[in-house]
């Protein structure tokens, strides 16, 4: 799925993410390209972080989100967490 929520309003985004969460719970394998970081963190088992069409880092979700090895991944997550905190 390539950005399945990109053009949706918040209600529809929630509905689509819930269906995808159910599919994951059923053990379905999905390949999802997304900027929905919270969803990726909570539902995925593996993450591939890409930039400009190139793989920067890949690994288990927890490892990538909690202890990324690559500086670019750390920068991205730091910016993401800072911008998320500002929206609260």
N, C-alpha and C positions, 0 to 999 in steps of 0.2 A: 504494500500500500504506500503510495507516494503522497505524503502530506494529506491524509484523509480528512483533516479538520481545517485546512487552510482557509477556506472561503465560507466557513459556517459561523452563524451567530452563537453566542455562549450556550443557549439551550440545546441547539443541535449538536454542538461540539460535545457537550456532556453525554448526550444520547449515543453518539458514535463511539466515544471512548468507553462507555459502559458495555456496548456490544463487543468491542474489541477485548475488554477486560474479561467478559464471559467466555469468549473464544479461548483466551489464554488459560483461564481456569480449567477449561475442558481439555487442555493439553494440546491445543492446536498450535502448529508452528506458523508464525507470521514473520514476514520481513517488512518492517515499517520504517519509512523515512519520516521523521517528525522533528518539530521544534517544541513539542509538548514535553518538556524535560521531566516534569513531575510524573507524568504518565509513563514515560520511558523508564524512569527510576523504579517506579512501583510495580510495573508489569513485566518488564523484560528480564531475561536471564543473561543475555549477552548484549554488549553495546559496541558499535563501531563508530568512532568519532571521525568525521571526515571534514576536510576543508578544501575548497577549490577542486573537488573531484578526486582528492587523494586521501588515502587512509592515514590518519595521524596516529590513532591508537585503537586497539581492540582488546576486549577482555570481558570478564564477568562484570555484571552491572555494578555490584557493590565495590569492586576494585576500582573501576573507572570513576565512579562518583565520589568515593571516599579517599582514594589514594592514587590519583592518576600519575602515571610515570612521565608523561610528556609535558613539557612546559606549556605548549599551546593548549592542551586540554585543561591544564590548571588555570590558565588565563581565561579561557572560555567559561569554565564553571564559576570562577571567582566573579566575573562580570555578570553571569546569570544570577548567582545568589545575591549579589548586591542590588541588581535591578528588581529582583523579586521582593526583596526586603523593602525597597522604596515604594512598591505598589501596595503594601499592606496598610 
